[in-house]
Structures are given as structure tokens and as C-alpha cells.
Amino acid sequence: MFDQEHDAARFKRAFAILCRDCRSWPQPAALLEAMPRRDQLALTKQPIPADPDSPAMKAKFDQIAKLFRPDPKRKQDNGHGHVVTRCDGLKARCGGPGLCEVCNKEAQALKTGKARA
């Protein structure tokens, strides 16, 4: 992919080489062959200090754990959504009652009054 900030100098250099060496209009492959390689930043081994017992790290861990903790105020849905509508509006791709054993059990529980509304 072309990045003007990093590749403009490479294109200028490639065209300068082609202008010097070619007597006719060059093919695109010739431009790519004449283009110098991108400068690669040197990778250094610098340890990242991370103390899991530090207060800052504990706060980050608590923040991440809070994201995955279920909200106790929100009604938890575990049905397929065909028989009883889920709070989130999702429906499983099971085919619903008649095709899915879970949906059949949910429909039967609804008929007998043992299901959630």
C-alpha cells in the first residue's frame, strides 16, 4: 500500500534511477524493481515493567473484570428467543419449535405455566 509520507522519497529515487537508465517509457515492474526498500525501524528489547501487585495494575484488572461480570439488574436470557422473546431481541438459528429440542421444551413449559414470561 502506498503511504505518501513514507513512500514519496522512494518513488522520486526510483524515477531518478529510471531516468538515468531507461531510453523508453518503463514498465511498472521496472519502477518497482528500481524502488529502494523501506527503512525499517530497529527493534529493541526493552522490558515493559508490569507489577501485577501494584495499585494501578489492580485497578486495571478490576476494570477488565467489571466488563465481563454480568449485570445483576439485567434479566439474563438463555432461551432461543422463538417461544419467549429475549430482552436483547436475539433469536437462535435453530429453526424454532418443531425443529429444536430446546424450543420445544420452552414451548411445553409455557403451556404448563412453568416458563418465564
C-alpha positions, 0 to 999 in steps of 0.5 A: 500500500502506498503511504505518501509520507513514507513512500514519496522519497522512494518513488522520486529515487526510483524515477531518478534511477529510471531516468538515468537508465531507461531510453523508453517509457518503463514498465511498472515492474521496472519502477518497482524493481528500481524502488529502494526498500523501506527503512525499517525501524530497529527493534529493541528489547526493552522490558515493559515493567508490569507489577501485577501487585501494584495499585494501578495494575489492580485497578486495571484488572478490576476494570477488565473484570467489571466488563465481563461480570454480568449485570445483576439488574439485567434479566439474563436470557438463555432461551432461543428467543422463538417461544419467549422473546429475549430482552436483547431481541436475539433469536437462535438459528435453530429453526424454532419449535418443531425443529429444536429440542430446546424450543420445544421444551420452552414451548411445553413449559409455557403451556404448563405455566412453568416458563418465564414470561 
